[in-house]
Amino acid sequence: MNDPIKKENGSIDTDAYKGMSGLVDVNGMKVSVTVTDTRVCYGRFDLCVVPKEGNGQRWIDYKNVELSDTPKPTAEPELSTIREMILSLTEKAKAKQEA
C-alpha cells in the first residue's frame, strides 16, 4: 500500500478516498466494500467502509483496504473573497523572496 494522497499543505487528502471501492480481508474472505468516510485519528489514517452486500460499517486502517483504483487528489477550493486572494498572493510573494 502506498502512502496516503496529500494536499499541497502536506495534510492527508481525506476526500480523495470517499466513494471508492475496495476489498477487506475478513477471516480469510475478501469482502467488497465502499468507503463512506475518512478520519485521521491518533496519527493513523482510517477509512469507514460498508459492505456492498449486507449491512454494517467499520473503521479500518487504510493499509488494510485493497482499493480497486488509485485515489485521485481533490482540487483545492477556489478562493472566494478578495481578502483570501490578497493573502494568497502575499504568501507567494514572501516565498519567492525567501527562495
GROMACS elastic network, one bead per residue, 0.5 to 0.9 nm:
[ bonds ]
;  ai    aj funct       b0    kb
    1     4     6  0.87401   500
    1    62     6  0.85535   500
    1    63     6  0.59064   500
    1    64     6  0.84898   500
    1    65     6  0.88112   500
    1    66     6  0.79290   500
    2     5     6  0.85786   500
    2    63     6  0.82045   500
    3     6     6  0.86600   500
    3    63     6  0.87923   500
    4    12     6  0.63593   500
    4    13     6  0.75587   500
    4    14     6  0.85399   500
    4    45     6  0.80757   500
    4    62     6  0.82988   500
    4    71     6  0.86718   500
    5    11     6  0.86507   500
    5    12     6  0.59427   500
    5    13     6  0.56122   500
    5    14     6  0.79431   500
    5    16     6  0.74687   500
    5    17     6  0.88463   500
    5    71     6  0.71136   500
    5    72     6  0.77189   500
    5    73     6  0.65244   500
    6     9     6  0.78100   500
    6    10     6  0.56022   500
    6    11     6  0.54989   500
    6    14     6  0.83204   500
    6    73     6  0.74274   500
    7    10     6  0.53250   500
    7    11     6  0.55465   500
    7    12     6  0.61160   500
    7    13     6  0.54346   500
    7    73     6  0.73205   500
    7    74     6  0.81358   500
    7    75     6  0.89055   500
    7    76     6  0.81092   500
    8    11     6  0.75609   500
    8    76     6  0.85692   500
    9    12     6  0.89049   500
   10    13     6  0.87082   500
   11    14     6  0.86596   500
   12    15     6  0.87565   500
   12    40     6  0.82254   500
   12    45     6  0.82859   500
   13    16     6  0.57025   500
   13    17     6  0.78784   500
   13    73     6  0.66736   500
   13    74     6  0.71244   500
   14    17     6  0.59560   500
   14    18     6  0.73580   500
   14    37     6  0.82690   500
   14    38     6  0.58359   500
   14    39     6  0.70025   500
   14    40     6  0.83222   500
   14    45     6  0.85683   500
   14    47     6  0.88906   500
   14    74     6  0.89262   500
   15    18     6  0.54635   500
   15    19     6  0.88873   500
   15    37     6  0.81935   500
   15    38     6  0.74927   500
   15    73     6  0.80873   500
   15    74     6  0.67084   500
   16    19     6  0.84923   500
   16    20     6  0.84010   500
   16    71     6  0.55842   500
   16    72     6  0.57376   500
   16    73     6  0.54158   500
   16    74     6  0.56150   500
   17    20     6  0.57097   500
   17    21     6  0.89546   500
   17    35     6  0.67622   500
   17    36     6  0.84267   500
   17    37     6  0.79410   500
   17    38     6  0.74010   500
   17    47     6  0.79721   500
   17    70     6  0.89906   500
   17    71     6  0.58999   500
   17    72     6  0.80211   500
   17    73     6  0.88396   500
   18    21     6  0.89388   500
   18    34     6  0.81855   500
   18    35     6  0.53193   500
   18    36     6  0.54764   500
   18    37     6  0.57661   500
   18    38     6  0.70587   500
   18    47     6  0.84271   500
   18    48     6  0.89661   500
   19    34     6  0.60919   500
   19    35     6  0.51519   500
   19    36     6  0.58039   500
   19    37     6  0.81152   500
   20    33     6  0.85026   500
   20    34     6  0.57025   500
   20    35     6  0.53955   500
   20    36     6  0.80614   500
   20    67     6  0.71084   500
   20    68     6  0.75873   500
   20    69     6  0.76236   500
   20    71     6  0.78014   500
   21    32     6  0.73008   500
   21    33     6  0.57401   500
   21    35     6  0.63581   500
   21    49     6  0.89638   500
   21    52     6  0.89155   500
   21    66     6  0.85584   500
   21    67     6  0.59442   500
   21    68     6  0.57943   500
   21    69     6  0.77072   500
   22    31     6  0.82938   500
   22    32     6  0.58522   500
   22    33     6  0.53773   500
   22    34     6  0.63416   500
   22    35     6  0.78579   500
   22    49     6  0.89748   500
   22    65     6  0.62644   500
   22    66     6  0.51945   500
   22    69     6  0.80595   500
   23    30     6  0.58528   500
   23    31     6  0.53650   500
   23    33     6  0.57822   500
   23    34     6  0.85008   500
   23    64     6  0.86866   500
   23    65     6  0.57935   500
   23    66     6  0.50148   500
   23    67     6  0.64774   500
   23    68     6  0.76355   500
   24    29     6  0.80257   500
   24    30     6  0.54915   500
   24    31     6  0.52265   500
   24    32     6  0.66560   500
   24    33     6  0.69892   500
   24    49     6  0.89146   500
   24    60     6  0.89125   500
   24    64     6  0.66226   500
   24    65     6  0.51748   500
   24    66     6  0.64593   500
   24    67     6  0.89199   500
   25    28     6  0.58655   500
   25    29     6  0.54915   500
   25    31     6  0.63491   500
   25    64     6  0.77058   500
   25    65     6  0.79182   500
   25    66     6  0.87917   500
   26    29     6  0.50916   500
   26    30     6  0.62473   500
   26    31     6  0.68857   500
   27    30     6  0.84080   500
   31    51     6  0.67906   500
   31    52     6  0.81884   500
   31    53     6  0.87699   500
   32    50     6  0.85341   500
   32    51     6  0.58562   500
   32    52     6  0.58263   500
   32    53     6  0.78022   500
   33    49     6  0.58958   500
   33    50     6  0.53286   500
   33    52     6  0.52460   500
   33    53     6  0.82833   500
   33    65     6  0.87518   500
   34    48     6  0.83624   500
   34    49     6  0.54089   500
   34    50     6  0.54837   500
   34    51     6  0.64212   500
   34    52     6  0.65598   500
   35    38     6  0.77638   500
   35    47     6  0.62853   500
   35    48     6  0.56942   500
   35    50     6  0.66767   500
   36    47     6  0.75882   500
   36    48     6  0.56475   500
   36    49     6  0.58049   500
   36    50     6  0.70660   500
   36    57     6  0.89541   500
   37    46     6  0.86100   500
   37    47     6  0.60253   500
   37    49     6  0.73669   500
   37    59     6  0.87703   500
   38    45     6  0.74804   500
   38    46     6  0.57617   500
   38    48     6  0.58638   500
   38    49     6  0.89894   500
   38    59     6  0.83594   500
   39    44     6  0.82462   500
   39    45     6  0.60039   500
   39    46     6  0.53966   500
   39    47     6  0.66697   500
   39    48     6  0.81714   500
   39    59     6  0.89527   500
   40    43     6  0.61196   500
   40    44     6  0.55106   500
   40    46     6  0.61912   500
   40    47     6  0.89590   500
   41    44     6  0.52087   500
   41    45     6  0.64605   500
   41    46     6  0.72810   500
   42    45     6  0.84916   500
   44    61     6  0.70563   500
   44    62     6  0.85578   500
   45    60     6  0.85477   500
   45    61     6  0.59741   500
   45    62     6  0.60245   500
   45    63     6  0.85079   500
   46    59     6  0.60625   500
   46    60     6  0.53050   500
   46    62     6  0.52209   500
   46    63     6  0.85199   500
   47    58     6  0.81241   500
   47    59     6  0.55150   500
   47    60     6  0.53616   500
   47    61     6  0.62143   500
   47    62     6  0.56083   500
   47    65     6  0.81480   500
   48    57     6  0.66511   500
   48    58     6  0.54830   500
   48    60     6  0.63063   500
   48    61     6  0.88370   500
   49    56     6  0.85949   500
   49    57     6  0.55229   500
   49    58     6  0.55426   500
   49    59     6  0.64101   500
   49    60     6  0.73483   500
   49    65     6  0.88860   500
   50    53     6  0.85805   500
   50    54     6  0.85520   500
   50    55     6  0.69044   500
   50    56     6  0.60135   500
   50    58     6  0.67738   500
   51    54     6  0.60854   500
   51    55     6  0.62564   500
   51    56     6  0.70680   500
   51    57     6  0.72147   500
   52    55     6  0.80278   500
   59    62     6  0.89723   500
   60    63     6  0.81775   500
   60    64     6  0.66620   500
   60    65     6  0.73955   500
   61    64     6  0.56234   500
   61    65     6  0.73435   500
   62    65     6  0.54562   500
   62    66     6  0.83343   500
   62    67     6  0.89955   500
   63    66     6  0.75652   500
   66    69     6  0.88517   500
   67    70     6  0.70418   500
   67    71     6  0.83473   500
   69    72     6  0.88663   500
   73    76     6  0.89671   500
   74    77     6  0.89180   500
   75    78     6  0.86314   500
   76    79     6  0.89961   500
   77    80     6  0.84511   500
   79    82     6  0.79376   500
   79    84     6  0.61273   500
   79    85     6  0.61759   500
   79    88     6  0.87729   500
   80    83     6  0.85704   500
   80    84     6  0.69170   500
   80    85     6  0.78192   500
   81    84     6  0.52707   500
   81    85     6  0.64175   500
   81    86     6  0.87960   500
   82    86     6  0.61746   500
   82    87     6  0.85962   500
   83    86     6  0.51919   500
   83    87     6  0.61993   500
   83    88     6  0.85886   500
   84    87     6  0.50928   500
   84    88     6  0.60737   500
   84    89     6  0.86111   500
   85    88     6  0.51204   500
   85    89     6  0.61972   500
   85    90     6  0.85462   500
   86    89     6  0.51587   500
   86    90     6  0.60273   500
   86    91     6  0.85965   500
   87    90     6  0.50369   500
   87    91     6  0.61652   500
   87    92     6  0.86445   500
   88    91     6  0.51958   500
   88    92     6  0.62694   500
   88    93     6  0.86680   500
   89    92     6  0.50878   500
   89    93     6  0.61386   500
   89    94     6  0.86498   500
   90    93     6  0.51128   500
   90    94     6  0.62304   500
   90    95     6  0.86528   500
   91    94     6  0.51344   500
   91    95     6  0.61905   500
   91    96     6  0.86878   500
   92    95     6  0.50949   500
   92    96     6  0.62640   500
   92    97     6  0.87503   500
   93    96     6  0.51256   500
   93    97     6  0.63140   500
   93    98     6  0.87527   500
   94    97     6  0.51207   500
   94    98     6  0.62405   500
   94    99     6  0.87030   500
   95    98     6  0.51653   500
   95    99     6  0.62515   500
   96    99     6  0.52023   500
